[in-house]
Amino acid sequence: MYKFSPDWELLYARPMVDHTEGIATSHELAQDSINPHYYIHIGGLSFDEDDNMYFTGYLELGLSRGFGDTLHQYPVHIYWDSTHYCSMLDVTSAKTMGFVVKYDTGGTVQWCNQTFTRGVNQFSAYAGFTGVKVYDGSVYVNGQGGVFHEEQNGLVYFDDESHPLQRYQQSTSNQTFFVRYDAQTGTYLNQGVAPCTDAMCGRFPAVVNNRVFAYANPLIVQKICQWTNDGEFIDTIDFNTADRGLKNPSVFANNQGKLLFSCGATSSILFSNNVSTSGPLGRSSAVFALYSDPSFAEPYVGITEYGASIPELRIWPNPTNNILYVESDNVPIDYITIMDLNGRILMKENVGDNSFVMNASCLSAGTYLLETVCKGERSVVKFVKVDD
C-alpha cells in the first residue's frame, strides 16, 4: 500500500497484511508445487472529508493439492497491523470472507470488520465485499453471498449470529446486499438485500441523502436497486441485456437528482424509454446511462411519515376507470408516484407543471396511493381504479 502527495512525493509504503496466524507456508509443506495460501481480492476505496481511507474486498484461503481442508490451522487470523485482524474461524469459512478496514491519513488502522460464515464445509455459505462508499458518518459496503445448503447448517452473518444476512423469499442462492457500518467505530448498523435471487453485485454503491443505490444482475432483467439507509427497500430501475457478465458495473449519484450507471458490455442493453446501446458484435464496449429523477435530490420519506396534504391539490375522477387528473393551484408539481397499499412503486412521472394527466389504464382494479411532491412538500392520497 502506497501513499503519495499531490506532487508524487512518496509519503509511506507498507504491506497491507502485517502478519498471519494459522496460515501454512511452503516451507512447512516442503512441496515443489503449491497453490497460494490466501488470496486478497481488492474491492474498493473511499475517503471521508478528513482523508481517512476505507478499504474493502474479500479474502479466501488457497487449498493445496493433496492436503484438502487440513492445510491451515484454524482459526486463521489475518492481521492488518499488530492488533487488528480478521478471522476465518474454521474450514467452513475458508471459501470467501468479506472485510472492510479504516485507515487514518497516516495509514494507521483505526478499525476493521468482516463477514462470517458457518456450515458443514466451505461450500455451505459464503459472502464477499466488492465496493465501499463513506457518506455522512456511515460506511456503506456492497457485496454478494448466500446460504447454499440449509441442510448443512449454512449461515452468513455480521458481527455475531444475531445479525444474519437477510434473504429474499428465503433464497438459498446468491444475493446482492449492502451493509452499513458506523464510520467512527466500525459498528454494524443494518443491511438491505436486493429483491432478486441468483444475482451478483456491481463494483460500487452510491449514497445520496438517505438513499442507497447498488447494481444487481439477475438473468436478463438487470437492476439498480434503491433502499433507504436503514435497509428499507424502495424500488428498482430495470434494464434488459443478454450479457450477464457486465464488466465493472458501477452506480454514482448526486444531490441534484442525477444517477449515472457505467459498465463494459459485449451485447446490447435496452434501457427505459426505448433507449438502447450496442457495440461491435462480440466485442466489448463502454456503456454509460444517465438517469434524472427529482426524487433522488430529496430524502426518502416512508408513507406513514408523510405530513399534511399539499394545499389546494385536487385529483379527479375518483374512482377512475382510465384517466386521472392531478392539479395544484399553488406551485408546480415536481413528480407524482403511484404505489400499491404496501408502498411498492408502480408508476412514477416527472411533471414540472401545475397539472398532469395520468393514464391509469395499465392498473388492475383496486385501491392505490398517489404521492405528489411540490417543492419538497409531499401528499399521499388514496384513489380507486375500477374496470371499464
N, C-alpha and C positions, 0 to 999 in steps of 0.2 A: 504494500500500500504506500503510495507516494503522494505528497502534497507539495504543490508549487505556488509561489507568489504570482501575482498578475504578470510580472516580467520574467517568469520562468526560473526564478531562484528556487532551488530545492530546499524546502523547509524541513521535511523529515521523510524518512523511508523506514518502514518496519514491516515485519511479516504479519499477516492477518491472524495466524494461529501461533500463539506463544509456545504451547506445548500440548501434548495429548497424554491421556492415561487410558490404558486398555487396548491401544492400537498395536497390532502385530507389526513387526518390521521384517524386511527381507533377511536381515542378519539372523533373526530368531528362527526363521523358517529354512534358511540355507537352501533356497531353491534358485535355479537358474532363470526360471520364468514365473513371474507372479503378477497378478493384477495390482494396480494401485490400491492402497489400503483404505483410503477415503477420498471422496470427491467433493469439492465445494463448487457449487454452481452459483454464479453471480446473478442476482435478481434485479436489483435497482438501488439507486441512491436518491436521497432527498435531503435538503438543508433547510434549517429554520433561520429566522432573522438574526440569530446570534452566531451563525456559521457552524452550529452543531450539525454533525453528519449522522444520518440514519441509513444503515446498510442492511440489505436483506437478500435472501436467497434460500437455497436448500442444500442439505448435506446428505450423502448416502455412503455407506460403507462398501468397500470392494471386497468381494469374497474370492479367495484364492482357489485355483484348481486343486481338487482333491481334498481340500480342507473343509468344504461345505460351510456350515454355520458355526464351526468351532474355531474360526480363525482368530477372533478377538476375545478379550477378557472383559466381560460386562460387569458393571456399567462402563460404557465408553464415555470419556469426558473430553471435549474439545475446548481448550482454554483460549479465550481471546486475549487475556492478559494473565497476571499471576493469580487473580481471584475470580474473574467472571468466566463462566463456561456454560456450554450446552451439553446435554446428556442424551445418549441412547441407552435406555435402561436395560434392555435385554435384546435378544436376537429378533424379537417381533418388531422392533422399531428400526431395524437396520436398513430398510429399503429407502425411505425418504424422511427427512426431518427438516421442517421449515424453521428459519431463525431470523431474528432482527436484532441489530446491535446499534447502540447510540455511542458516538464518539464526540468529545468536545472539540473545540477548534485546534487544540494542540495534539489531537489524536489519542487522548486518554479515554478508555472505555468508561462510560457512565452507567449503563445497564444493558442487559440482554434478555431476550425472551425467546420462546420456541413453541413448536407444536410437539405433541406426544402421541404415540400410537401404542396399542397393545393388541394381542391376539394370540393365536396358536403359533403362527410363523410370520415371517416378514412380508407375506403376501396377503395377510388378513386385512390390513388397512394401511393407508399412507397419507401424508399431507406435506405439501411444499409451498413456499412463498415465491412469487415471481416479480413483485413490484411494491413500491412504497411511496407514500406521499405524507408529508407532515403539514398540518393545517390547523391553525387556531388552537394550539395546545394539545392536539391529538396526533397520533401516528396511525395512518391507515395502510394496512398491508393486504394486498390481494393474493389469492392462492388457489390451489386446487387439491382435491383429495377426496377420500371417501372410505367407507367400510365395504369391503368386497365380499366378506364371508361372515355373516352374522353367526353361523353355527360354529365359527372359530373364535367367538367372543371378541370380534373386532371392534375397535373403538378409536376415534380420533378426538383429542381433547386439548384444551388450552389451560395452562397453569395446573389444574388438577381435574379429576374426573367429574367435578361438579359443573364444569364448563365444557360439555361435549360439543363437537361440531354438529350444528343443526342439520336436518335433512329436508330435502324437498320431496314430499309424498313418500316418505320412508325409503328414499333411494338407497340402493346398495351399489350404485355405480359412481363414477367420478362426478364431482360437483365443483362449481366455481363459488368462491366465497370471499368476503373481506372480513378482516379482524381489526378492531380499534384498540389502541393502547394509549395510556397517558404518557405524554411526551416527557414529562419531568421524571416520572418514577418507573415507567415501563409496565405499569399495572394493566392487566387485561380489563377492558371495559365492556365490550359487546361484540357482536358479529352479525353478519347478514349473509344469506345464501341466495344464489340465483334460482329463479323459478324454472329450472330445467334439469334434466339428468344427462349423464354421459357428456359433460361439457368441460372442455379445457378453458383456461382463462387467458387473458391478454397480459401484456407486459406491465402496464402502469395503470393504477386507478386515478381518478380525478375527483377532486373535492372542491365544492364551492358552496358558501353559506352552510346549510345543514344537509346538503345533498351529496351523495357519493355515487360515482359512476364507475362501472367496470365492464369489460367485454367478456362474453361467454360464447362458446361456439358449438352448440348442439348442431346436429346434421341439418344441412340445407338452410334453415332459418337461423341466421346469426343474430345475436342480441347485444345491445348495450343496455345493461341493467342499471336501474336507478333505485337507491334506497335513501332513507333518512340516515343521519349519522348514528342513530341508536339502533339501526338494523331493520327498521320497518320498510318493507318492500313498497315501492311506489308504482313503477311501470317499466316497460322496456321500449327501446327503439329497435325495430326489427329490419333486417335486410336479408336478401337471398343471394346465395352463391353455392356453386357445386364444389368450391375449393375449400375443404375443411382445414387445410394446412396453411391458413393465412400466416404470413411471416410477421412477427413482432407487432401484433395489433395493439394499439395504444389509444387512450382517450385523454383529451385535455379539455378543460372548461374554464371560463372566466365569469366574473360577476356582471358582465354586460349581456348575458343571455346567449352566449355562443358556446358551442361544443364542437370540437374537432376530433374526428376519428382518422387514424392513419394505419396503413398496413402494406405489406407486399403480397401480391396475389398472382396466381398463374391462370386464372379464369375470370370471366366477367362477374361483376357484382351489381345487383339491382337494388337501388335504394328507394326511398319513398318518392312519390310524385313522378314515378317512371323515369327517374334519373339513373343511368347505368354507366358503368365503366368497363372497358375491355382493352387488354393489351394484345401484343402479338400472340398467336395461338401457341400454347405450350411454353411460352416464355414468361419470365417474371416481370412485373411492372409495379411501380409505386402508386398507391391509391390514397387520396385524401378526400374526406367528406366533411363539409361544414354544415352544422345544424344551427338554426336560430329559433329560440323559444323564450319569450319574455319571462316565463315562469322560472327559468334557470337563474335569473338575476335576483330572485327573491327566496327567502327561506320557505321551505315547505311547511305547511300547517295542516295537521290532521283534521278530518271532518268535525270531530267532536270539539275542536278548539276554535272553530271559526267564530268571529264576533258578530256584531249586529249586521243586518242586511244593508246593502247599499241604498241610500235614499233614492226614491223615485225610479226604481228599477222595475220594469214590467216584462212579463212573459205571457204569451197567449198564442193560440188557444190551449187551454189545459183542462181536460185531456186533449191530446192531439193524435191524429192518425198519420201525419206525414210532416208538415211544416210547423216549426216552432219559431215565433218571432220574439226577439230579445231587444229591449230598448232602454237606454238610460238618458234622462234629461240633463244630468249634471256634467258628467265627464265622459270622455271616450272609454269604451270597453277595451282593455288590453287583450284579453283572451277569455274564451269560455271552454269549459270541460264538462263532458257528460260522463257520469260514473254510475256503476250499479250500487245497490244499497250496502255493499261491503267495501265501497271506496275504490274498486278496481276501475281504472280509466278505460273508457270505451272509445271516446272521441275527444279530440282537442283541436281547437281552431283559433288562430290569431285573428284579431278583429281590427283594432285601431280606429274605430268609428263609434258613433253613439248608438248605432243599431246594427242588428245582424239577423240573418235568416238562416236557421239551422234546419237541414234536411235530416229528419229522424226516421226516414223510411227504412233504413237498414236495421233498426232496432226491433226486437220482438216485443210483443205486448207485455206490459208490466210497468212497475214504478221505478223511476230513475232520479238521480240527483244532478242538478245543473249548477255548476260552480261558475261564478262570474267574478272577474278581477278588474277593478277600475282604479288605477293609480295606487295599487297596493292594498286597497280595501276589498275584502272578499265577502261574497254572499253565496250561500248554498240553499237552494230551494228544491222541493220535490215536484216532479211532473209525471203525468201518466201517459204512456203510449198505448193506444188502442189499435186493433186491426182495422183495415179499410172496410 
